[in-house]
């Protein structure tokens, strides 16, 4: 378990949009070995909603556009996935 001061000192250098983008990339890379488009689609939709609901005072506006793109791509990935 990481100490709270280490996490806090890491997050002080970045805004919340950059931290969320890092978590999105890590969860996507973590889901790749499962070889399931449905899981990647759900991941994209969830992070799309998170990026859209993040206040613009905490993150730059281009993260909102990333959220819109993920909300478009996510359902497409989910529907094209095998059962």
Residue frames relative to the residue before (quaternion, step in Angstrom):
aa qw qx qy qz dx dy dz
X 1.0000 0.0000 0.0000 0.0000 0.00 0.00 0.00
X 0.3913 -0.7353 0.5108 0.2126 3.55 -0.92 0.96
X 0.4947 -0.6387 0.4861 0.3332 3.58 -1.03 0.68
X 0.5989 -0.6047 0.4024 0.3372 3.56 -1.09 0.74
X 0.6339 0.5386 -0.3403 0.4385 3.61 1.04 -0.70
X 0.6196 0.5353 -0.3471 0.4573 3.60 1.09 -0.64
X 0.6581 0.4899 -0.3026 0.4851 3.60 0.96 -0.85
X 0.6610 0.5126 -0.3060 0.4547 3.58 0.94 -0.88
X 0.6692 0.4866 -0.3103 0.4680 3.61 0.91 -0.81
X 0.6173 0.5244 -0.3447 0.4744 3.60 1.15 -0.55
X 0.7269 0.4597 -0.2546 0.4422 3.59 0.83 -0.96
X 0.5586 0.6099 -0.3975 0.3975 3.61 1.15 -0.37
X 0.6763 0.5028 -0.2934 0.4514 3.60 1.11 -0.59
X 0.7636 0.3158 -0.1609 0.5398 3.60 1.20 -0.38
X 0.4396 -0.6537 0.5243 0.3233 3.57 -1.24 0.35
X 0.7022 -0.4911 0.3082 0.4131 3.56 -1.26 0.29
X 0.5978 0.5720 -0.3642 0.4276 3.61 1.08 -0.58
X 0.6667 0.4904 -0.2969 0.4763 3.55 0.98 -0.83
X 0.6450 0.5075 -0.3233 0.4712 3.59 1.02 -0.74
X 0.6549 0.4990 -0.3135 0.4731 3.59 0.99 -0.79
X 0.6278 0.5310 -0.3327 0.4618 3.57 1.04 -0.74
X 0.6325 0.5204 -0.3237 0.4737 3.58 1.03 -0.76
X 0.6632 0.4888 -0.3065 0.4768 3.59 0.93 -0.85
X 0.6259 0.5299 -0.3372 0.4624 3.61 1.02 -0.76
X 0.6642 0.4952 -0.3077 0.4679 3.60 0.90 -0.88
X 0.6654 0.5041 -0.3073 0.4569 3.59 0.93 -0.86
X 0.6761 0.4698 -0.3105 0.4751 3.62 0.94 -0.76
X 0.6269 0.5221 -0.3435 0.4651 3.59 1.07 -0.63
X 0.6561 0.4848 -0.3073 0.4900 3.59 0.95 -0.84
X 0.6517 0.5174 -0.3127 0.4581 3.59 1.04 -0.72
X 0.6935 0.4612 -0.2754 0.4800 3.60 1.12 -0.59
X 0.5092 0.6815 -0.4134 0.3248 3.62 1.16 -0.35
X 0.6606 0.5037 -0.3510 0.4321 3.68 0.86 -0.68
X 0.5962 0.5729 -0.3676 0.4257 3.61 1.19 -0.36
X 0.2318 -0.8227 0.4841 0.1873 3.59 1.32 -0.39
X 0.4899 0.6307 -0.4414 0.4091 3.56 0.95 0.91
X 0.3402 -0.7432 0.5420 0.1953 3.54 -0.67 1.12
X 0.5908 0.5807 -0.3734 0.4175 3.57 1.11 -0.57
X 0.6575 0.4897 -0.3133 0.4793 3.58 0.95 -0.80
X 0.6462 0.5005 -0.3212 0.4783 3.59 0.99 -0.76
X 0.6349 0.5298 -0.3236 0.4599 3.59 1.06 -0.70
X 0.6573 0.4889 -0.3060 0.4851 3.57 0.95 -0.86
X 0.6248 0.5358 -0.3262 0.4649 3.57 1.02 -0.81
X 0.6703 0.4962 -0.2997 0.4633 3.59 0.91 -0.89
X 0.6598 0.5010 -0.3176 0.4612 3.61 0.93 -0.82
X 0.6573 0.5121 -0.3172 0.4528 3.59 0.90 -0.89
X 0.7119 0.4280 -0.2736 0.4850 3.59 0.84 -0.88
X 0.5665 0.5676 -0.3869 0.4553 3.59 1.16 -0.43
X 0.6599 0.4870 -0.2997 0.4874 3.56 0.99 -0.83
X 0.6419 0.5211 -0.3281 0.4569 3.58 0.97 -0.81
X 0.6668 0.4897 -0.3083 0.4696 3.59 0.93 -0.85
X 0.6646 0.4977 -0.3149 0.4598 3.60 1.01 -0.71
X 0.7283 0.4447 -0.2430 0.4613 3.58 0.98 -0.81
X 0.5079 0.6282 -0.4336 0.3993 3.60 1.24 -0.12
X 0.4629 -0.6921 0.4681 0.2959 3.62 -0.73 0.96
X 0.5272 -0.6581 0.4427 0.3048 3.55 -1.04 0.78
X 0.5699 0.5812 -0.3953 0.4256 3.59 1.19 -0.28
X 0.6996 0.4420 -0.2660 0.4944 3.60 1.22 -0.44
X 0.7938 0.1585 -0.0689 0.5831 3.58 1.11 -0.66
X 0.5699 -0.5961 0.4389 0.3567 3.55 -1.17 0.51
X 0.6401 -0.5785 0.3480 0.3667 3.60 -1.13 0.58
X 0.6031 0.5792 -0.3889 0.3867 3.63 1.03 -0.50
X 0.5679 0.5655 -0.3988 0.4457 3.61 1.19 -0.24
X 0.5801 0.5578 -0.3715 0.4631 3.58 1.20 -0.49
X 0.6579 0.4951 -0.3070 0.4773 3.58 1.00 -0.79
X 0.5959 0.5343 -0.3546 0.4834 3.58 1.12 -0.60
X 0.6380 0.5265 -0.3202 0.4619 3.59 1.01 -0.78
X 0.6404 0.5068 -0.3259 0.4763 3.60 0.98 -0.77
X 0.6536 0.5064 -0.3150 0.4660 3.59 0.94 -0.84
X 0.6618 0.4941 -0.3128 0.4691 3.59 0.97 -0.79
X 0.6426 0.5120 -0.3271 0.4668 3.59 1.07 -0.63
X 0.6433 0.4818 -0.3263 0.4976 3.59 1.19 -0.35
X 0.7118 0.4642 -0.2555 0.4611 3.58 0.90 -0.94
X 0.6100 0.6143 -0.3427 0.3648 3.59 1.01 -0.83
X 0.7088 0.4346 -0.2878 0.4754 3.64 0.72 -0.90
X 0.5992 0.5499 -0.3635 0.4543 3.58 1.12 -0.59
X 0.6506 0.5005 -0.3064 0.4821 3.58 0.98 -0.83
X 0.6591 0.5214 -0.3142 0.4417 3.59 0.96 -0.86
X 0.6899 0.4841 -0.2826 0.4581 3.59 0.91 -0.91
X 0.7150 0.4470 -0.2682 0.4658 3.59 0.97 -0.75
X 0.5224 0.6475 -0.4103 0.3736 3.59 1.25 -0.11
X 0.4829 -0.6491 0.5086 0.2946 3.55 -1.20 0.62
X 0.4998 -0.6525 0.4802 0.3064 3.52 -1.21 0.51
